[in-house]
Amino acid sequence: MEKTRMQMMGDKPKIHPTAPLVSRGLAASEKGGSSQSQQQPPLPLRTMPAAMQSRKPQKTRSCCCKCICWTVGLLVLLLVIVGATAGALYLVFIPKIPDYSVDSLSISDLRLNFDMSLYAKFDVKITANNPNKKIGIYYEKGGLLSVWYSNTKLCAGSIPKFYQGHRNMTKLDVSLTGQTQYGSTLLRALQEQQQTGRIPLDLKVDAPVSIKLGRLKLRKVTILGDCLLVVDSLSTNNLISIKASNCKFRLKL
């Protein structure tokens, strides 16, 4: 019996270790999965299509174009309105530039000072004519009347402030005084010119005025004028004969 039991124990099958039922490829992938996950390259960024990217700038550009078109249109409309208004006013009032004439010229003083400067005092009488039927003229402060000889100012005086009505002629008496350097040279030239009996003088007008249309007083403009005179003498305290006079006037806006 014991012999038989020993034989049975000796014949007991031996258990050998077997490989796991997982395939080698899968195992290798599991082993290297952690390292491969750490070394994976970053995912590429998704870019929007060009058509989608350009949609917003197109909206902005279209808004800018609309604003520019509206601005240009409003400016053109404003210019048309202003032009039409100016044309209508011109047809209704038919404005004309005032004109002036020199009535007389006299010299109260013309002499050399101790510093060799030339002192001159002239008295000028002029007539201001407003030929407009429906336009009044306000002569503002700061108007100036001056006498020149050969681009040298001899004397100047202020034009008084006053209002001139429609189709009105106003006579002005203006006293002009002045002092000029290098008087000896200038006086010698005047004396030589006086011997010919024809002395050219230039009377300049610089008058700031405001225009009145009905009850409306418009912005200030300036009347600029030149009267080219030819006189026979520069003798003091004597009435000087004006042999020729040519006056031109224009408006400065």
C-alpha positions as CSV (number, residue, x, y, z in Angstrom):
1,M,0.0,0.0,0.0
2,E,2.7,2.4,1.0
3,K,4.6,1.5,-2.1
4,T,1.5,2.1,-4.2
5,R,1.0,5.5,-2.5
6,M,4.5,6.5,-3.2
7,Q,4.1,5.7,-6.8
8,M,1.0,7.8,-7.0
9,M,2.8,10.8,-5.4
10,G,5.7,10.3,-7.8
11,D,3.5,10.3,-10.8
12,K,1.9,13.7,-9.8
13,P,2.0,16.0,-12.8
14,K,4.4,19.0,-12.5
15,I,3.0,22.5,-13.1
16,H,5.2,24.6,-15.4
17,P,4.8,28.5,-15.5
18,T,3.1,29.7,-18.6
19,A,3.3,33.0,-20.4
20,P,0.5,35.5,-19.9
21,L,-2.3,35.4,-22.4
22,V,-1.6,38.9,-23.6
23,S,0.1,39.3,-27.0
24,R,3.6,40.6,-27.2
25,G,2.6,43.6,-29.4
26,L,-0.1,44.7,-27.0
27,A,2.3,44.4,-24.1
28,A,4.9,46.4,-25.8
29,S,2.4,49.1,-26.6
30,E,1.3,49.2,-23.0
31,K,4.9,49.5,-21.8
32,G,5.7,52.3,-24.2
33,G,2.4,54.0,-23.9
34,S,3.4,56.4,-21.1
35,S,6.6,57.5,-22.8
36,Q,4.9,57.9,-26.2
37,S,2.2,60.0,-24.6
38,Q,4.8,62.3,-23.1
39,Q,6.6,62.6,-26.5
40,Q,3.6,63.2,-28.6
41,P,3.9,66.5,-30.8
42,P,1.4,69.3,-30.0
43,L,-1.8,69.3,-31.9
44,P,-1.8,71.6,-34.9
45,L,-3.8,75.0,-34.5
46,R,-6.9,75.2,-36.5
47,T,-7.0,78.2,-38.8
48,M,-10.1,79.9,-40.0
49,P,-10.8,80.0,-43.7
50,A,-9.8,83.2,-45.5
51,A,-13.4,83.9,-46.4
52,M,-14.4,83.8,-42.7
53,Q,-11.4,86.0,-41.6
54,S,-12.2,88.7,-44.1
55,R,-15.8,89.1,-43.2
56,K,-15.2,91.6,-40.3
57,P,-12.8,93.9,-42.2
58,Q,-15.3,94.0,-45.1
59,K,-18.0,95.2,-42.7
60,T,-15.7,97.9,-41.3
61,R,-14.6,99.0,-44.7
62,S,-18.2,99.2,-45.9
63,C,-19.2,101.4,-42.9
64,C,-16.3,103.7,-43.6
65,C,-17.3,104.0,-47.3
66,K,-20.9,104.8,-46.2
67,C,-19.7,107.5,-43.8
68,I,-17.5,109.1,-46.5
69,C,-20.3,109.0,-49.0
70,W,-22.7,110.6,-46.6
71,T,-20.2,113.3,-45.7
72,V,-19.4,114.2,-49.3
73,G,-23.1,114.2,-50.1
74,L,-23.9,116.6,-47.3
75,L,-21.0,118.9,-48.3
76,V,-22.2,119.0,-51.9
77,L,-25.8,119.7,-50.7
78,L,-24.5,122.5,-48.4
79,L,-22.5,124.1,-51.2
80,V,-25.6,123.9,-53.5
81,I,-27.8,125.6,-50.9
82,V,-25.2,128.3,-50.2
83,G,-24.7,128.9,-53.9
84,A,-28.4,129.1,-54.6
85,T,-28.9,131.5,-51.6
86,A,-26.1,133.7,-52.8
87,G,-27.5,133.7,-56.3
88,A,-30.9,134.6,-55.1
89,L,-29.6,137.4,-52.9
90,Y,-27.5,138.8,-55.8
91,L,-30.6,138.8,-58.2
92,V,-32.7,140.5,-55.5
93,F,-30.3,143.2,-54.3
94,I,-27.8,143.5,-57.3
95,P,-24.9,144.7,-55.1
96,K,-22.4,147.3,-56.4
97,I,-19.1,148.4,-55.0
98,P,-19.1,151.9,-53.6
99,D,-16.9,154.4,-55.3
100,Y,-15.0,157.5,-54.2
101,S,-13.9,160.7,-55.8
102,V,-11.4,163.3,-54.6
103,D,-12.9,166.8,-54.4
104,S,-10.0,168.8,-53.2
105,L,-6.5,168.5,-51.8
106,S,-4.6,171.1,-49.7
107,I,-1.3,171.0,-47.9
108,S,-1.1,172.6,-44.4
109,D,2.5,171.8,-43.7
110,L,5.4,170.2,-45.6
111,R,8.9,170.7,-44.0
112,L,12.1,169.1,-42.8
113,N,12.6,168.3,-39.1
114,F,15.9,168.6,-37.3
115,D,16.4,164.9,-37.6
116,M,16.1,165.2,-41.4
117,S,12.7,163.5,-41.5
118,L,9.9,165.0,-43.7
119,Y,6.7,166.1,-41.9
120,A,3.6,166.4,-44.0
121,K,0.0,167.5,-43.2
122,F,-2.6,167.2,-45.9
123,D,-6.3,167.9,-45.9
124,V,-8.4,165.8,-48.3
125,K,-12.1,166.1,-49.1
126,I,-13.6,163.1,-50.7
127,T,-17.1,162.0,-51.7
128,A,-18.2,158.4,-50.9
129,N,-21.0,157.2,-53.2
130,N,-23.3,154.2,-52.4
131,P,-25.1,153.4,-55.7
132,N,-27.1,150.5,-54.3
133,K,-30.9,150.6,-54.2
134,K,-31.4,148.1,-51.3
135,I,-28.1,147.9,-49.6
136,G,-26.8,150.1,-46.7
137,I,-23.1,150.4,-45.7
138,Y,-21.8,150.6,-42.2
139,Y,-18.3,152.1,-42.2
140,E,-16.6,150.5,-39.2
141,K,-13.7,151.7,-37.0
142,G,-10.3,151.3,-38.4
143,G,-10.7,152.9,-41.9
144,L,-7.6,154.6,-43.3
145,L,-6.9,157.1,-46.0
146,S,-3.2,157.7,-47.0
147,V,-1.2,159.6,-49.6
148,W,1.9,158.1,-51.3
149,Y,4.6,159.4,-53.6
150,S,6.8,156.9,-55.4
151,N,6.0,154.0,-53.1
152,T,6.7,156.2,-50.0
153,K,3.9,157.0,-47.6
154,L,3.7,160.7,-46.9
155,C,0.8,160.9,-44.5
156,A,-2.3,159.0,-43.3
157,G,-5.6,159.7,-41.5
158,S,-8.6,157.9,-40.2
159,I,-11.9,157.6,-42.0
160,P,-14.8,158.4,-39.6
161,K,-17.3,155.7,-38.5
162,F,-20.7,156.3,-40.0
163,Y,-23.7,154.6,-41.7
164,Q,-24.4,155.3,-45.4
165,G,-27.9,154.7,-46.6
166,H,-29.3,153.6,-50.0
167,R,-28.2,155.7,-53.0
168,N,-26.5,158.1,-50.8
169,M,-23.5,160.4,-51.4
170,T,-21.5,161.4,-48.3
171,K,-18.8,164.1,-48.2
172,L,-15.8,163.4,-45.9
173,D,-13.1,165.9,-44.8
174,V,-10.1,163.9,-43.6
175,S,-6.9,165.3,-42.1
176,L,-3.7,163.3,-42.8
177,T,-0.4,163.6,-41.1
178,G,2.9,161.7,-41.3
179,Q,6.6,161.7,-40.9
180,T,9.0,160.0,-43.3
181,Q,12.7,159.2,-42.9
182,Y,15.3,160.4,-45.4
183,G,13.2,163.5,-45.8
184,S,15.9,165.6,-47.5
185,T,16.1,163.2,-50.5
186,L,12.3,162.9,-50.7
187,L,11.8,166.7,-50.5
188,R,14.4,167.3,-53.2
189,A,12.6,164.8,-55.5
190,L,9.2,166.5,-54.9
191,Q,10.7,169.9,-55.6
192,E,12.2,168.6,-58.9
193,Q,8.9,167.1,-59.9
194,Q,7.1,170.3,-59.0
195,Q,9.1,172.2,-61.6
196,T,7.4,170.1,-64.3
197,G,4.0,171.1,-63.0
198,R,2.8,167.5,-62.8
199,I,3.3,165.7,-59.5
200,P,2.0,162.1,-59.3
201,L,0.4,161.1,-56.0
202,D,-1.4,157.9,-55.0
203,L,-4.4,158.2,-52.6
204,K,-5.2,154.8,-51.0
205,V,-8.4,153.8,-49.3
206,D,-8.7,151.0,-46.8
207,A,-12.2,150.9,-45.3
208,P,-13.7,148.0,-43.3
209,V,-17.5,148.0,-43.8
210,S,-20.5,145.9,-43.0
211,I,-23.2,145.4,-45.5
212,K,-26.9,145.8,-44.5
213,L,-29.5,143.8,-46.5
214,G,-32.9,144.9,-45.3
215,R,-32.8,144.3,-41.6
216,L,-29.9,141.8,-41.8
217,K,-26.3,143.0,-41.1
218,L,-23.8,140.8,-42.8
219,R,-20.1,140.1,-42.0
220,K,-17.4,142.6,-42.3
221,V,-15.6,143.1,-45.6
222,T,-12.9,145.6,-46.7
223,I,-13.1,148.2,-49.5
224,L,-9.7,148.7,-51.0
225,G,-9.1,151.6,-53.4
226,D,-6.4,153.4,-55.3
227,C,-6.8,156.9,-56.7
228,L,-4.0,158.0,-59.0
229,L,-3.8,161.8,-58.9
230,V,-1.7,164.3,-60.8
231,V,-1.5,167.7,-59.0
232,D,0.2,170.9,-60.2
233,S,1.9,172.0,-57.0
234,L,2.7,171.1,-53.4
235,S,2.7,174.7,-52.1
236,T,1.4,175.0,-48.5
237,N,-1.7,176.9,-47.6
238,N,-2.8,177.0,-51.2
239,L,-5.5,175.1,-53.0
240,I,-3.9,172.5,-55.2
241,S,-5.3,171.9,-58.7
242,I,-6.0,168.2,-59.4
243,K,-5.2,167.8,-63.1
244,A,-6.0,164.1,-63.4
245,S,-7.7,161.4,-61.3
246,N,-8.2,157.7,-61.9
247,C,-9.8,155.6,-59.1
248,K,-10.3,151.9,-58.9
249,F,-11.9,149.9,-56.0
250,R,-12.3,146.3,-55.0
251,L,-13.7,144.2,-52.2
252,K,-11.5,142.1,-49.9
253,L,-13.5,139.3,-48.2
